[in-house]
């Protein structure tokens, strides 16, 4: 269908800010406890992480989704 599927995980293959997010995309957000499941992760084309600083090592799902979607919109408006 022409979509790239991006999963989000703390241990992603690349950071959100280095990922190419300019194409049509579907975003998979896992739950706060276990993240995305193994089988779902295997179906994703890419797995990205949101860089964290300090003592925080994870975000709740709605915050992670907001950051990812805001970054996608920012990139698309900068074309």
MDTraj code that builds the backbone (N, CA, C; nanometers):
import mdtraj as md
import numpy as np

residues = "UNK UNK UNK UNK UNK UNK UNK UNK UNK UNK UNK UNK UNK UNK UNK UNK UNK UNK UNK UNK UNK UNK UNK UNK UNK UNK UNK UNK UNK UNK UNK UNK UNK UNK UNK UNK UNK UNK UNK UNK UNK UNK UNK UNK UNK UNK UNK UNK UNK UNK UNK UNK UNK UNK UNK UNK UNK UNK UNK UNK UNK UNK UNK UNK UNK UNK UNK UNK UNK UNK UNK UNK UNK UNK UNK UNK UNK UNK UNK".split()
xyz = np.array([
    [0.0812, -0.1206, 0.0000],
    [0.0000, 0.0000, 0.0000],
    [0.0851, 0.1265, 0.0000],
    [0.2158, 0.1137, -0.0055],
    [0.3012, 0.2313, -0.0113],
    [0.3323, 0.2952, 0.1225],
    [0.3066, 0.2254, 0.2318],
    [0.3370, 0.2767, 0.3656],
    [0.4608, 0.2097, 0.4225],
    [0.5406, 0.2869, 0.4932],
    [0.6467, 0.2302, 0.5744],
    [0.5918, 0.2188, 0.7156],
    [0.6186, 0.1081, 0.7823],
    [0.5687, 0.0863, 0.9181],
    [0.6836, 0.1099, 1.0160],
    [0.6621, 0.2076, 1.1043],
    [0.7608, 0.2433, 1.2058],
    [0.7102, 0.2001, 1.3428],
    [0.7853, 0.1138, 1.4074],
    [0.7572, 0.0780, 1.5453],
    [0.8394, 0.1671, 1.6365],
    [0.7963, 0.1844, 1.7588],
    [0.8725, 0.2634, 1.8559],
    [0.9126, 0.1749, 1.9724],
    [1.0376, 0.1868, 2.0121],
    [1.0887, 0.1083, 2.1246],
    [1.2114, 0.1779, 2.1809],
    [1.2322, 0.1636, 2.3109],
    [1.3485, 0.2254, 2.3752],
    [1.4778, 0.1780, 2.3108],
    [1.4791, 0.0543, 2.2662],
    [1.5993, -0.0021, 2.2049],
    [1.5846, -0.0092, 2.0524],
    [1.5357, 0.0996, 1.9936],
    [1.5156, 0.1061, 1.8491],
    [1.6460, 0.0996, 1.7721],
    [1.6355, 0.0669, 1.6443],
    [1.7530, 0.0552, 1.5581],
    [1.8159, 0.1919, 1.5295],
    [1.7366, 0.2959, 1.5300],
    [1.7839, 0.4320, 1.5061],
    [1.6984, 0.5273, 1.5897],
    [1.7464, 0.6475, 1.6082],
    [1.6666, 0.7440, 1.6835],
    [1.5633, 0.8081, 1.5918],
    [1.4596, 0.8579, 1.6497],
    [1.3535, 0.9252, 1.5771],
    [1.4094, 1.0382, 1.4909],
    [1.5071, 1.1099, 1.5430],
    [1.5581, 1.2280, 1.4748],
    [1.6509, 1.1948, 1.3578],
    [1.6958, 1.0709, 1.3475],
    [1.7789, 1.0289, 1.2346],
    [1.6996, 0.9487, 1.1319],
    [1.5785, 0.9088, 1.1652],
    [1.4958, 0.8272, 1.0753],
    [1.4400, 0.9137, 0.9621],
    [1.4232, 0.8516, 0.8457],
    [1.3631, 0.9197, 0.7304],
    [1.2117, 0.9059, 0.7425],
    [1.1459, 1.0119, 0.7813],
    [1.0021, 1.0069, 0.8084],
    [0.9195, 1.0835, 0.7061],
    [0.9746, 1.1081, 0.5889],
    [0.9067, 1.1932, 0.4914],
    [0.8065, 1.1184, 0.4049],
    [0.8129, 0.9874, 0.4005],
    [0.7199, 0.9082, 0.3196],
    [0.5948, 0.8741, 0.3997],
    [0.4950, 0.8203, 0.3308],
    [0.3729, 0.7757, 0.3986],
    [0.4102, 0.6718, 0.5049],
    [0.3510, 0.6852, 0.6226],
    [0.3925, 0.6002, 0.7337],
    [0.2755, 0.5571, 0.8204],
    [0.2909, 0.4399, 0.8779],
    [0.2040, 0.3908, 0.9846],
    [0.2936, 0.3805, 1.1083],
    [0.2434, 0.4274, 1.2207],
    [0.3219, 0.4292, 1.3438],
    [0.2634, 0.3297, 1.4428],
    [0.3496, 0.2460, 1.4992],
    [0.3086, 0.1476, 1.5998],
    [0.3647, 0.1929, 1.7339],
    [0.2765, 0.2155, 1.8288],
    [0.3154, 0.2568, 1.9642],
    [0.2812, 0.1429, 2.0590],
    [0.3786, 0.0974, 2.1348],
    [0.3547, -0.0096, 2.2301],
    [0.2995, 0.0428, 2.3612],
    [0.2690, -0.0481, 2.4521],
    [0.2197, -0.0039, 2.5826],
    [0.3371, 0.0324, 2.6735],
    [0.3063, 0.0995, 2.7840],
    [0.4115, 0.1486, 2.8722],
    [0.4916, 0.0369, 2.9384],
    [0.4293, -0.0753, 2.9622],
    [0.4971, -0.1836, 3.0327],
    [0.5871, -0.2690, 2.9456],
    [0.5320, -0.3229, 2.8385],
    [0.6070, -0.4187, 2.7566],
    [0.6463, -0.3658, 2.6198],
    [0.5996, -0.2481, 2.5819],
    [0.6324, -0.1950, 2.4495],
    [0.5560, -0.2704, 2.3419],
    [0.6134, -0.2774, 2.2223],
    [0.5482, -0.3528, 2.1152],
    [0.5893, -0.4990, 2.1255],
    [0.4996, -0.5863, 2.0906],
    [0.5277, -0.7291, 2.0984],
    [0.6291, -0.7744, 1.9942],
    [0.6898, -0.8879, 2.0186],
    [0.7935, -0.9417, 1.9305],
    [0.7424, -0.9627, 1.7881],
    [0.6256, -1.0217, 1.7727],
    [0.5726, -1.0487, 1.6385],
    [0.5374, -0.9194, 1.5659],
    [0.4828, -0.8229, 1.6372],
    [0.4511, -0.6932, 1.5766],
    [0.5804, -0.6243, 1.5347],
    [0.6795, -0.6271, 1.6229],
    [0.8093, -0.5648, 1.5927],
    [0.8706, -0.6228, 1.4664],
    [0.8609, -0.7533, 1.4491],
    [0.9168, -0.8186, 1.3301],
    [0.8490, -0.7727, 1.2013],
    [0.7239, -0.7299, 1.2099],
    [0.6505, -0.6833, 1.0921],
    [0.6801, -0.5372, 1.0576],
    [0.7412, -0.4637, 1.1505],
    [0.7736, -0.3236, 1.1252],
    [0.8912, -0.3137, 1.0283],
    [0.8871, -0.2131, 0.9424],
    [0.9998, -0.1887, 0.8528],
    [1.1163, -0.1270, 0.9286],
    [1.0859, -0.0432, 1.0257],
    [1.1872, 0.0244, 1.1060],
    [1.1406, 0.0298, 1.2506],
    [1.2363, 0.0310, 1.3420],
    [1.2052, 0.0518, 1.4835],
    [1.2893, 0.1703, 1.5295],
    [1.2205, 0.2738, 1.5762],
    [1.2890, 0.3965, 1.6177],
    [1.2707, 0.4191, 1.7672],
    [1.3640, 0.4936, 1.8235],
    [1.3542, 0.5289, 1.9654],
    [1.3498, 0.6799, 1.9792],
    [1.2881, 0.7260, 2.0861],
    [1.2878, 0.8673, 2.1210],
    [1.4043, 0.8865, 2.2184],
    [1.5039, 0.9679, 2.1810],
    [1.6183, 0.9866, 2.2711],
    [1.5746, 1.0436, 2.4059],
    [1.6309, 0.9907, 2.5114],
    [1.5965, 1.0328, 2.6473],
    [1.7226, 1.0842, 2.7163],
    [1.7039, 1.1786, 2.8079],
    [1.8157, 1.2310, 2.8863],
    [1.7825, 1.2183, 3.0337],
    [1.8847, 1.2148, 3.1138],
    [1.8649, 1.2111, 3.2581],
    [1.8182, 1.0753, 3.3067],
    [1.7387, 1.0764, 3.4125],
    [1.6957, 0.9536, 3.4781],
    [1.5726, 0.8897, 3.4148],
    [1.5096, 0.9607, 3.3216],
    [1.3898, 0.9072, 3.2561],
    [1.4329, 0.8048, 3.1520],
    [1.3728, 0.6854, 3.1573],
    [1.4101, 0.5839, 3.0591],
    [1.2932, 0.5379, 2.9729],
    [1.1744, 0.5941, 2.9957],
    [1.0613, 0.5595, 2.9101],
    [0.9536, 0.6669, 2.9213],
    [0.8651, 0.6673, 2.8230],
    [0.7524, 0.7599, 2.8204],
    [0.6241, 0.6794, 2.8190],
    [0.5133, 0.7414, 2.8606],
    [0.3890, 0.6679, 2.8430],
    [0.3513, 0.6736, 2.6954],
    [0.2612, 0.5875, 2.6547],
    [0.2301, 0.5710, 2.5130],
    [0.1800, 0.6994, 2.4479],
    [0.0950, 0.7740, 2.5170],
    [0.0417, 0.8963, 2.4552],
    [0.1500, 1.0016, 2.4363],
    [0.2433, 1.0120, 2.5307],
    [0.3532, 1.1075, 2.5145],
    [0.4460, 1.0668, 2.4011],
    [0.4772, 0.9387, 2.3928],
    [0.5622, 0.8900, 2.2837],
    [0.4954, 0.9157, 2.1488],
    [0.3670, 0.8881, 2.1392],
    [0.2939, 0.9109, 2.0144],
    [0.2955, 1.0583, 1.9771],
    [0.2745, 1.1458, 2.0739],
    [0.2737, 1.2894, 2.0471],
    [0.4094, 1.3362, 1.9942],
    [0.5161, 1.2889, 2.0521],
    [0.6498, 1.3282, 2.0070],
    [0.6754, 1.2795, 1.8650],
    [0.6432, 1.1536, 1.8381],
    [0.6656, 1.0966, 1.7043],
    [0.5825, 1.1708, 1.5997],
    [0.4553, 1.1913, 1.6271],
    [0.3682, 1.2586, 1.5304],
    [0.4087, 1.4049, 1.5098],
    [0.4512, 1.4725, 1.6150],
    [0.4969, 1.6109, 1.6008],
    [0.6229, 1.6181, 1.5147],
    [0.7123, 1.5231, 1.5311],
    [0.8344, 1.5214, 1.4502],
    [0.8033, 1.4933, 1.3039],
    [0.7102, 1.4033, 1.2769],
    [0.6705, 1.3762, 1.1384],
    [0.6110, 1.5023, 1.0761],
    [0.5242, 1.5673, 1.1470],
    [0.4630, 1.6906, 1.0938],
    [0.5672, 1.7993, 1.0711],
    [0.6589, 1.8156, 1.1646],
    [0.7643, 1.9158, 1.1512],
    [0.8453, 1.8914, 1.0249],
    [0.8834, 1.7660, 1.0016],
    [0.9632, 1.7338, 0.8838],
    [0.8875, 1.7594, 0.7553],
    [0.7611, 1.7269, 0.7539],
    [0.6821, 1.7433, 0.6312],
    [0.6549, 1.8901, 0.6018],
    [0.6467, 1.9719, 0.7025],
    [0.6266, 2.1156, 0.6806],
    [0.7544, 2.1842, 0.6360],
    [0.8697, 2.1214, 0.6610],
    [0.9983, 2.1808, 0.6239],
    [1.0399, 2.1443, 0.4818],
    [0.9582, 2.0745, 0.4077],
    [0.9938, 2.0333, 0.2706],
    [1.0116, 2.1509, 0.1811],
])
top = md.Topology()
chain = top.add_chain()
for i, resn in enumerate(residues, 1):
    res = top.add_residue(resn, chain, resSeq=i)
    for name in ("N", "CA", "C"):
        top.add_atom(name, md.element.get_by_symbol(name[0]), res)
traj = md.Trajectory(xyz[None], top)
